[in-house]
Amino acid sequence: MLVIQHPASSILHPGMMSRLPITRVLVIRNEQGLHARPAEMFVRLAKQFQSRIELVREGRRVEARNIIDLLTLGAGPGTELVLEAEGDDAEQAVDALVRLVENGFAAEETNNE
Amino acid sequence: MKFSDFICQDAIRTHLEADEKEAAIRSMTTSLLEAGRIQQKDFESIVEAILKREELGSTGIGRGVAVPHTKHPSIEKLVGTVAISDEGVNFDSLDGEKVHLLFLLISPPDRPGDHLRALENISRQLRDDTFCRFLKQSKSPHDVSQLLDEADSNQFGS
């Protein structure tokens, strides 16, 4: 992949360019997979952060704040996804989203779907 | 999974008259009843289950699209239908917009994977603006069904 550097921005915003995206591998654990309800929960949480947040499944990259995009991943139980966040609150975002997924979208257990 | 694997062609409706969520869901479920895909004795319980799911959070997922759905023990194989609304249905969508494209899905309780793959297929096609626009402009169930066939044969973006 070609990386385009913007020397000007690194002068104006020292630190911005050196901050690498935070990535974490996620495994979908809930029985139903990443269907509409979990996708909505994921988006709702992701929207609380300012960072760019994306999910990748086998090279397919989607924006984490868009339910329709998340549903295109068709991520069933056991699916590995890479969560990538970049920005001032990237670390907090990744931590919170990982917790949601690793907990199997806890609230989902109570629904009747 | 393709549209033809789960969309019941005889239940596709255009010019949906309902302008509220419950009426739209009833109308779409009725079309599945009329097409012989569900039985009269299960009708109310299916409608109630779909409405109960909506209480957890609207399935109006944005872009003028809703995917009301439920599992139901009377169903042996995933079945769904499409309705197009000209005026838009007030669906408490997550983005606050009215919905024009509705995909209703009923799945057997033990096949969550099929439901997920149907959602995957629907959402992938919906990312394509041309597909969305053509679908919204469909004047007859035949138009819709032709469009879904074209989508099935990859004539729109991924």
Interface residues (C-beta under 8 A of the other chain):
Chain A: E31 Q32 G33 L34 H35 A36 R37 A39 E40 V43 N66 I67 I68 D69 L71 T72 L73 G74 A75 G76 N111 N112 E113
Chain B: A49 K52 R53 L56 G57 T59 I61 G62 R63 V65 V67 H69 T70 K71 L94 P112 G113 H115 L116 R117 L119 E120 I122 S123 R124 L126 R127
